[in-house]
């Protein structure tokens, strides 16, 4: 599910959403993002590839 990786991020994304998860696979990121909407955890989300870390970051 979520990779147990400790990462230091230099700056928050411009849209200032919170980091909700870190994933190896884009499909897993999308699945959890959609699940969060159905559970009422957030209204919107985005999965962004961070090449320097080689993970997808879920912002919600």
C-alpha positions, 0 to 999 in steps of 0.5 A, spaced: 500 500 500 503 506 502 511 505 501 514 506 508 519 511 506 522 517 509 522 523 505 524 530 505 520 535 501 523 542 500 517 545 498 509 544 498 506 544 491 503 550 489 496 548 490 498 547 498 494 541 498 497 536 504 501 530 502 496 524 503 500 518 501 506 516 497 506 510 492 510 506 487 504 505 482 500 510 479 494 505 479 495 505 487 495 512 488 489 513 484 485 508 487 487 510 494 485 517 492 478 515 489 477 511 496 479 518 500 473 521 496 468 516 497 470 516 505 469 523 505 476 524 507 477 529 501 474 533 496 479 532 490 486 529 490 492 529 485 497 524 484 504 527 482 510 523 480 516 525 483 522 523 479 528 525 484 524 520 489 521 515 484 514 515 487 507 518 486 505 523 491 498 523 493 496 530 494 489 531 497 
